[in-house]
Amino acid sequence: MADNIEYMSSENHDERSEAALDVSEDAFAVLVEEVLAELPDSMLENIENVAIFVAEEPEDGSELLGLYEGVDLTERDDYGFGDLPDQITLFRLPLLRMCADVEELRHEIHVTIVHEIAHHFGIDDDQLHELGWA
């Protein structure tokens, strides 16, 4: 598995778990690493305290592709001692279900990561729609 991506197990498997595209957990993590490596430094310089995770599916059973959990930079003063990192979680099976091939998957991983990083910077969904990232 890719070094910087932690894979979270999920108990939420049902009939929707079947994906049209068959990409293993390890191969998916490698794709995520490759997409992260391609992002511009200007985007990555302020996410040093953001952990990236991959989970099979959202716990609520939705088709959510990604989730940012934390305090965005516009609301945060500073990280204090003992503060846990913010996190971005990508949901593998919903992404696989929506993609026809690996190139489309790579594109959707890219869009999802940028979307969640934007939330870390304090950009809301309305602004993301205006920018074409939602």
CNS distance restraints for C-alpha pairs under 8 A (distance, minus, plus):
assign (resid   1 and name CA) (resid   5 and name CA) 7.71 0.50 0.50
assign (resid   1 and name CA) (resid  25 and name CA) 7.72 0.50 0.50
assign (resid   1 and name CA) (resid  26 and name CA) 4.76 0.50 0.50
assign (resid   1 and name CA) (resid  27 and name CA) 7.72 0.50 0.50
assign (resid   1 and name CA) (resid  29 and name CA) 6.39 0.50 0.50
assign (resid   1 and name CA) (resid  30 and name CA) 7.14 0.50 0.50
assign (resid   2 and name CA) (resid  26 and name CA) 6.93 0.50 0.50
assign (resid   2 and name CA) (resid  29 and name CA) 5.63 0.50 0.50
assign (resid   2 and name CA) (resid  30 and name CA) 5.49 0.50 0.50
assign (resid   2 and name CA) (resid  33 and name CA) 6.84 0.50 0.50
assign (resid   4 and name CA) (resid  33 and name CA) 7.48 0.50 0.50
assign (resid   4 and name CA) (resid  52 and name CA) 7.60 0.50 0.50
assign (resid   5 and name CA) (resid  29 and name CA) 6.31 0.50 0.50
assign (resid   5 and name CA) (resid  32 and name CA) 7.83 0.50 0.50
assign (resid   5 and name CA) (resid  33 and name CA) 7.32 0.50 0.50
assign (resid   5 and name CA) (resid  52 and name CA) 5.86 0.50 0.50
assign (resid   5 and name CA) (resid  53 and name CA) 5.63 0.50 0.50
assign (resid   5 and name CA) (resid  54 and name CA) 6.97 0.50 0.50
assign (resid   6 and name CA) (resid  52 and name CA) 6.95 0.50 0.50
assign (resid   6 and name CA) (resid  53 and name CA) 4.95 0.50 0.50
assign (resid   6 and name CA) (resid  54 and name CA) 6.27 0.50 0.50
assign (resid   7 and name CA) (resid  25 and name CA) 7.84 0.50 0.50
assign (resid   7 and name CA) (resid  29 and name CA) 7.96 0.50 0.50
assign (resid   7 and name CA) (resid  53 and name CA) 5.89 0.50 0.50
assign (resid   7 and name CA) (resid  54 and name CA) 4.87 0.50 0.50
assign (resid   7 and name CA) (resid  55 and name CA) 5.94 0.50 0.50
assign (resid   8 and name CA) (resid  53 and name CA) 6.79 0.50 0.50
assign (resid   8 and name CA) (resid  54 and name CA) 5.96 0.50 0.50
assign (resid   8 and name CA) (resid  55 and name CA) 4.80 0.50 0.50
assign (resid   8 and name CA) (resid  56 and name CA) 7.42 0.50 0.50
assign (resid   9 and name CA) (resid  55 and name CA) 6.21 0.50 0.50
assign (resid   9 and name CA) (resid  56 and name CA) 6.88 0.50 0.50
assign (resid  10 and name CA) (resid  55 and name CA) 6.47 0.50 0.50
assign (resid  10 and name CA) (resid  56 and name CA) 5.86 0.50 0.50
assign (resid  10 and name CA) (resid  57 and name CA) 6.77 0.50 0.50
assign (resid  10 and name CA) (resid  59 and name CA) 7.66 0.50 0.50
assign (resid  12 and name CA) (resid  57 and name CA) 6.72 0.50 0.50
assign (resid  12 and name CA) (resid  58 and name CA) 7.68 0.50 0.50
assign (resid  12 and name CA) (resid  59 and name CA) 6.22 0.50 0.50
assign (resid  12 and name CA) (resid  61 and name CA) 7.08 0.50 0.50
assign (resid  13 and name CA) (resid  17 and name CA) 5.82 0.50 0.50
assign (resid  13 and name CA) (resid  57 and name CA) 7.73 0.50 0.50
assign (resid  17 and name CA) (resid  93 and name CA) 6.46 0.50 0.50
assign (resid  18 and name CA) (resid  93 and name CA) 7.76 0.50 0.50
assign (resid  18 and name CA) (resid  97 and name CA) 7.48 0.50 0.50
assign (resid  19 and name CA) (resid  93 and name CA) 6.30 0.50 0.50
assign (resid  19 and name CA) (resid  94 and name CA) 7.76 0.50 0.50
assign (resid  19 and name CA) (resid  96 and name CA) 5.50 0.50 0.50
assign (resid  19 and name CA) (resid  97 and name CA) 4.51 0.50 0.50
assign (resid  20 and name CA) (resid  96 and name CA) 6.55 0.50 0.50
assign (resid  20 and name CA) (resid  97 and name CA) 5.42 0.50 0.50
assign (resid  20 and name CA) (resid  98 and name CA) 7.78 0.50 0.50
assign (resid  20 and name CA) (resid  99 and name CA) 7.38 0.50 0.50
assign (resid  20 and name CA) (resid 100 and name CA) 6.91 0.50 0.50
assign (resid  21 and name CA) (resid  96 and name CA) 5.37 0.50 0.50
assign (resid  21 and name CA) (resid  97 and name CA) 6.61 0.50 0.50
assign (resid  21 and name CA) (resid  99 and name CA) 6.65 0.50 0.50
assign (resid  21 and name CA) (resid 100 and name CA) 6.26 0.50 0.50
assign (resid  21 and name CA) (resid 101 and name CA) 6.49 0.50 0.50
assign (resid  21 and name CA) (resid 102 and name CA) 7.84 0.50 0.50
assign (resid  22 and name CA) (resid  96 and name CA) 7.35 0.50 0.50
assign (resid  23 and name CA) (resid  27 and name CA) 6.07 0.50 0.50
assign (resid  23 and name CA) (resid  28 and name CA) 6.14 0.50 0.50
assign (resid  23 and name CA) (resid  96 and name CA) 7.57 0.50 0.50
assign (resid  24 and name CA) (resid  28 and name CA) 6.04 0.50 0.50
assign (resid  25 and name CA) (resid  29 and name CA) 6.19 0.50 0.50
assign (resid  25 and name CA) (resid  92 and name CA) 7.95 0.50 0.50
assign (resid  26 and name CA) (resid  30 and name CA) 6.29 0.50 0.50
assign (resid  27 and name CA) (resid  31 and name CA) 6.30 0.50 0.50
assign (resid  28 and name CA) (resid  32 and name CA) 6.31 0.50 0.50
assign (resid  28 and name CA) (resid  92 and name CA) 7.40 0.50 0.50
assign (resid  29 and name CA) (resid  33 and name CA) 6.25 0.50 0.50
assign (resid  29 and name CA) (resid  54 and name CA) 7.44 0.50 0.50
assign (resid  30 and name CA) (resid  34 and name CA) 6.16 0.50 0.50
assign (resid  31 and name CA) (resid  35 and name CA) 6.16 0.50 0.50
assign (resid  31 and name CA) (resid 106 and name CA) 6.59 0.50 0.50
assign (resid  32 and name CA) (resid  36 and name CA) 6.16 0.50 0.50
assign (resid  32 and name CA) (resid 106 and name CA) 7.87 0.50 0.50
assign (resid  32 and name CA) (resid 109 and name CA) 6.76 0.50 0.50
assign (resid  33 and name CA) (resid  37 and name CA) 6.15 0.50 0.50
assign (resid  34 and name CA) (resid  38 and name CA) 6.38 0.50 0.50
assign (resid  35 and name CA) (resid  39 and name CA) 6.61 0.50 0.50
assign (resid  35 and name CA) (resid 106 and name CA) 7.18 0.50 0.50
assign (resid  35 and name CA) (resid 109 and name CA) 7.30 0.50 0.50
assign (resid  35 and name CA) (resid 110 and name CA) 5.94 0.50 0.50
assign (resid  36 and name CA) (resid 110 and name CA) 7.86 0.50 0.50
assign (resid  39 and name CA) (resid  43 and name CA) 6.77 0.50 0.50
assign (resid  39 and name CA) (resid  44 and name CA) 7.11 0.50 0.50
assign (resid  40 and name CA) (resid  44 and name CA) 6.64 0.50 0.50
assign (resid  41 and name CA) (resid  45 and name CA) 5.83 0.50 0.50
assign (resid  42 and name CA) (resid  46 and name CA) 7.98 0.50 0.50
assign (resid  43 and name CA) (resid  47 and name CA) 7.81 0.50 0.50
assign (resid  43 and name CA) (resid 117 and name CA) 7.98 0.50 0.50
assign (resid  44 and name CA) (resid  48 and name CA) 7.34 0.50 0.50
assign (resid  47 and name CA) (resid 117 and name CA) 7.75 0.50 0.50
assign (resid  47 and name CA) (resid 120 and name CA) 7.91 0.50 0.50
assign (resid  49 and name CA) (resid  85 and name CA) 5.11 0.50 0.50
assign (resid  49 and name CA) (resid  86 and name CA) 6.48 0.50 0.50
assign (resid  50 and name CA) (resid  85 and name CA) 5.31 0.50 0.50
assign (resid  50 and name CA) (resid  86 and name CA) 4.69 0.50 0.50
assign (resid  50 and name CA) (resid  87 and name CA) 5.11 0.50 0.50
assign (resid  50 and name CA) (resid  88 and name CA) 6.99 0.50 0.50
assign (resid  51 and name CA) (resid  85 and name CA) 6.26 0.50 0.50
assign (resid  51 and name CA) (resid  86 and name CA) 6.22 0.50 0.50
assign (resid  51 and name CA) (resid  87 and name CA) 4.60 0.50 0.50
assign (resid  51 and name CA) (resid  88 and name CA) 6.24 0.50 0.50
assign (resid  52 and name CA) (resid  87 and name CA) 5.78 0.50 0.50
assign (resid  52 and name CA) (resid  88 and name CA) 4.91 0.50 0.50
assign (resid  52 and name CA) (resid  89 and name CA) 5.93 0.50 0.50
assign (resid  52 and name CA) (resid  90 and name CA) 7.79 0.50 0.50
assign (resid  53 and name CA) (resid  87 and name CA) 7.20 0.50 0.50
assign (resid  53 and name CA) (resid  88 and name CA) 6.12 0.50 0.50
assign (resid  53 and name CA) (resid  89 and name CA) 4.60 0.50 0.50
assign (resid  53 and name CA) (resid  90 and name CA) 6.28 0.50 0.50
assign (resid  54 and name CA) (resid  89 and name CA) 5.39 0.50 0.50
assign (resid  54 and name CA) (resid  90 and name CA) 4.79 0.50 0.50
assign (resid  54 and name CA) (resid  91 and name CA) 5.86 0.50 0.50
assign (resid  54 and name CA) (resid  92 and name CA) 6.61 0.50 0.50
assign (resid  55 and name CA) (resid  89 and name CA) 6.70 0.50 0.50
assign (resid  55 and name CA) (resid  90 and name CA) 6.24 0.50 0.50
assign (resid  55 and name CA) (resid  91 and name CA) 5.01 0.50 0.50
assign (resid  55 and name CA) (resid  92 and name CA) 6.17 0.50 0.50
assign (resid  56 and name CA) (resid  91 and name CA) 5.31 0.50 0.50
assign (resid  56 and name CA) (resid  92 and name CA) 4.99 0.50 0.50
assign (resid  56 and name CA) (resid  93 and name CA) 5.48 0.50 0.50
assign (resid  57 and name CA) (resid  61 and name CA) 6.90 0.50 0.50
assign (resid  57 and name CA) (resid  62 and name CA) 7.83 0.50 0.50
assign (resid  57 and name CA) (resid  63 and name CA) 7.69 0.50 0.50
assign (resid  57 and name CA) (resid  64 and name CA) 7.90 0.50 0.50
assign (resid  57 and name CA) (resid  91 and name CA) 5.07 0.50 0.50
assign (resid  57 and name CA) (resid  92 and name CA) 6.56 0.50 0.50
assign (resid  57 and name CA) (resid  93 and name CA) 5.95 0.50 0.50
assign (resid  57 and name CA) (resid  94 and name CA) 6.69 0.50 0.50
assign (resid  58 and name CA) (resid  62 and name CA) 6.14 0.50 0.50
assign (resid  58 and name CA) (resid  63 and name CA) 7.29 0.50 0.50
assign (resid  58 and name CA) (resid  64 and name CA) 6.51 0.50 0.50
assign (resid  58 and name CA) (resid  91 and name CA) 6.53 0.50 0.50
assign (resid  63 and name CA) (resid  94 and name CA) 5.36 0.50 0.50
assign (resid  64 and name CA) (resid  91 and name CA) 7.06 0.50 0.50
assign (resid  64 and name CA) (resid  94 and name CA) 6.76 0.50 0.50
assign (resid  65 and name CA) (resid  90 and name CA) 5.96 0.50 0.50
assign (resid  65 and name CA) (resid  91 and name CA) 5.19 0.50 0.50
assign (resid  65 and name CA) (resid  92 and name CA) 7.58 0.50 0.50
assign (resid  65 and name CA) (resid  94 and name CA) 5.94 0.50 0.50
assign (resid  65 and name CA) (resid  95 and name CA) 5.93 0.50 0.50
assign (resid  65 and name CA) (resid 112 and name CA) 6.74 0.50 0.50
assign (resid  66 and name CA) (resid  88 and name CA) 7.00 0.50 0.50
assign (resid  66 and name CA) (resid  89 and name CA) 5.44 0.50 0.50
assign (resid  66 and name CA) (resid  90 and name CA) 4.38 0.50 0.50
assign (resid  66 and name CA) (resid  91 and name CA) 5.81 0.50 0.50
assign (resid  66 and name CA) (resid 112 and name CA) 6.06 0.50 0.50
assign (resid  66 and name CA) (resid 113 and name CA) 7.45 0.50 0.50
assign (resid  66 and name CA) (resid 116 and name CA) 6.82 0.50 0.50
assign (resid  67 and name CA) (resid  88 and name CA) 5.57 0.50 0.50
assign (resid  67 and name CA) (resid  89 and name CA) 5.19 0.50 0.50
assign (resid  67 and name CA) (resid  90 and name CA) 6.67 0.50 0.50
assign (resid  67 and name CA) (resid 116 and name CA) 6.38 0.50 0.50
assign (resid  68 and name CA) (resid  86 and name CA) 7.55 0.50 0.50
assign (resid  68 and name CA) (resid  87 and name CA) 5.85 0.50 0.50
assign (resid  68 and name CA) (resid  88 and name CA) 4.53 0.50 0.50
assign (resid  68 and name CA) (resid  89 and name CA) 6.61 0.50 0.50
assign (resid  68 and name CA) (resid 116 and name CA) 5.39 0.50 0.50
assign (resid  68 and name CA) (resid 117 and name CA) 7.57 0.50 0.50
assign (resid  68 and name CA) (resid 119 and name CA) 6.66 0.50 0.50
assign (resid  68 and name CA) (resid 120 and name CA) 7.02 0.50 0.50
assign (resid  69 and name CA) (resid  86 and name CA) 5.80 0.50 0.50
assign (resid  69 and name CA) (resid  87 and name CA) 5.30 0.50 0.50
assign (resid  69 and name CA) (resid  88 and name CA) 6.37 0.50 0.50
assign (resid  70 and name CA) (resid  85 and name CA) 7.60 0.50 0.50
assign (resid  70 and name CA) (resid  86 and name CA) 4.45 0.50 0.50
assign (resid  70 and name CA) (resid  87 and name CA) 6.47 0.50 0.50
assign (resid  70 and name CA) (resid 120 and name CA) 7.49 0.50 0.50
assign (resid  71 and name CA) (resid  75 and name CA) 6.31 0.50 0.50
assign (resid  71 and name CA) (resid  76 and name CA) 6.07 0.50 0.50
assign (resid  71 and name CA) (resid  86 and name CA) 6.99 0.50 0.50
assign (resid  71 and name CA) (resid 120 and name CA) 7.15 0.50 0.50
assign (resid  72 and name CA) (resid  76 and name CA) 6.23 0.50 0.50
assign (resid  72 and name CA) (resid 119 and name CA) 6.57 0.50 0.50
assign (resid  72 and name CA) (resid 120 and name CA) 4.45 0.50 0.50
assign (resid  72 and name CA) (resid 121 and name CA) 5.60 0.50 0.50
assign (resid  72 and name CA) (resid 122 and name CA) 5.14 0.50 0.50
assign (resid  73 and name CA) (resid  77 and name CA) 7.74 0.50 0.50
assign (resid  73 and name CA) (resid 120 and name CA) 6.14 0.50 0.50
assign (resid  73 and name CA) (resid 121 and name CA) 5.24 0.50 0.50
assign (resid  73 and name CA) (resid 122 and name CA) 6.10 0.50 0.50
assign (resid  74 and name CA) (resid 121 and name CA) 6.69 0.50 0.50
assign (resid  74 and name CA) (resid 122 and name CA) 5.57 0.50 0.50
assign (resid  75 and name CA) (resid 122 and name CA) 7.82 0.50 0.50
assign (resid  79 and name CA) (resid  83 and name CA) 6.16 0.50 0.50
assign (resid  88 and name CA) (resid 113 and name CA) 7.88 0.50 0.50
assign (resid  88 and name CA) (resid 116 and name CA) 6.54 0.50 0.50
assign (resid  88 and name CA) (resid 117 and name CA) 7.80 0.50 0.50
assign (resid  90 and name CA) (resid 109 and name CA) 7.93 0.50 0.50
assign (resid  90 and name CA) (resid 112 and name CA) 7.63 0.50 0.50
assign (resid  90 and name CA) (resid 113 and name CA) 7.76 0.50 0.50
assign (resid  91 and name CA) (resid  95 and name CA) 6.47 0.50 0.50
assign (resid  92 and name CA) (resid  96 and name CA) 6.13 0.50 0.50
assign (resid  93 and name CA) (resid  97 and name CA) 6.02 0.50 0.50
assign (resid  94 and name CA) (resid  98 and name CA) 6.41 0.50 0.50
assign (resid  95 and name CA) (resid  99 and name CA) 6.48 0.50 0.50
assign (resid  95 and name CA) (resid 105 and name CA) 6.83 0.50 0.50
assign (resid  95 and name CA) (resid 108 and name CA) 7.17 0.50 0.50
assign (resid  95 and name CA) (resid 109 and name CA) 7.57 0.50 0.50
assign (resid  96 and name CA) (resid 100 and name CA) 7.96 0.50 0.50
assign (resid  96 and name CA) (resid 105 and name CA) 6.85 0.50 0.50
assign (resid  99 and name CA) (resid 104 and name CA) 5.66 0.50 0.50
assign (resid  99 and name CA) (resid 105 and name CA) 5.46 0.50 0.50
assign (resid  99 and name CA) (resid 108 and name CA) 7.92 0.50 0.50
assign (resid 100 and name CA) (resid 104 and name CA) 6.56 0.50 0.50
assign (resid 100 and name CA) (resid 105 and name CA) 7.61 0.50 0.50
assign (resid 101 and name CA) (resid 105 and name CA) 6.28 0.50 0.50
assign (resid 102 and name CA) (resid 106 and name CA) 6.05 0.50 0.50
assign (resid 103 and name CA) (resid 107 and name CA) 6.26 0.50 0.50
assign (resid 104 and name CA) (resid 108 and name CA) 6.17 0.50 0.50
assign (resid 105 and name CA) (resid 109 and name CA) 6.06 0.50 0.50
assign (resid 106 and name CA) (resid 110 and name CA) 6.19 0.50 0.50
assign (resid 107 and name CA) (resid 111 and name CA) 6.22 0.50 0.50
assign (resid 108 and name CA) (resid 112 and name CA) 5.96 0.50 0.50
assign (resid 109 and name CA) (resid 113 and name CA) 6.04 0.50 0.50
assign (resid 110 and name CA) (resid 114 and name CA) 6.16 0.50 0.50
assign (resid 111 and name CA) (resid 115 and name CA) 6.00 0.50 0.50
assign (resid 111 and name CA) (resid 133 and name CA) 6.63 0.50 0.50
assign (resid 112 and name CA) (resid 116 and name CA) 6.19 0.50 0.50
assign (resid 113 and name CA) (resid 117 and name CA) 6.05 0.50 0.50
assign (resid 114 and name CA) (resid 118 and name CA) 6.02 0.50 0.50
assign (resid 114 and name CA) (resid 133 and name CA) 7.60 0.50 0.50
assign (resid 115 and name CA) (resid 119 and name CA) 6.62 0.50 0.50
assign (resid 115 and name CA) (resid 128 and name CA) 7.27 0.50 0.50
assign (resid 115 and name CA) (resid 133 and name CA) 6.04 0.50 0.50
assign (resid 115 and name CA) (resid 134 and name CA) 6.80 0.50 0.50
assign (resid 116 and name CA) (resid 120 and name CA) 6.57 0.50 0.50
assign (resid 117 and name CA) (resid 121 and name CA) 6.50 0.50 0.50
assign (resid 118 and name CA) (resid 122 and name CA) 6.42 0.50 0.50
assign (resid 118 and name CA) (resid 123 and name CA) 5.26 0.50 0.50
assign (resid 118 and name CA) (resid 124 and name CA) 7.65 0.50 0.50
assign (resid 118 and name CA) (resid 128 and name CA) 7.81 0.50 0.50
assign (resid 119 and name CA) (resid 123 and name CA) 4.98 0.50 0.50
assign (resid 119 and name CA) (resid 124 and name CA) 6.06 0.50 0.50
assign (resid 123 and name CA) (resid 127 and name CA) 6.13 0.50 0.50
assign (resid 123 and name CA) (resid 128 and name CA) 6.73 0.50 0.50
assign (resid 124 and name CA) (resid 128 and name CA) 6.24 0.50 0.50
assign (resid 125 and name CA) (resid 129 and name CA) 6.11 0.50 0.50
assign (resid 125 and name CA) (resid 134 and name CA) 6.60 0.50 0.50
assign (resid 126 and name CA) (resid 130 and name CA) 6.43 0.50 0.50
assign (resid 127 and name CA) (resid 131 and name CA) 6.25 0.50 0.50
assign (resid 128 and name CA) (resid 132 and name CA) 6.03 0.50 0.50
assign (resid 128 and name CA) (resid 133 and name CA) 4.95 0.50 0.50
assign (resid 128 and name CA) (resid 134 and name CA) 5.27 0.50 0.50
assign (resid 129 and name CA) (resid 133 and name CA) 5.76 0.50 0.50
assign (resid 129 and name CA) (resid 134 and name CA) 4.81 0.50 0.50
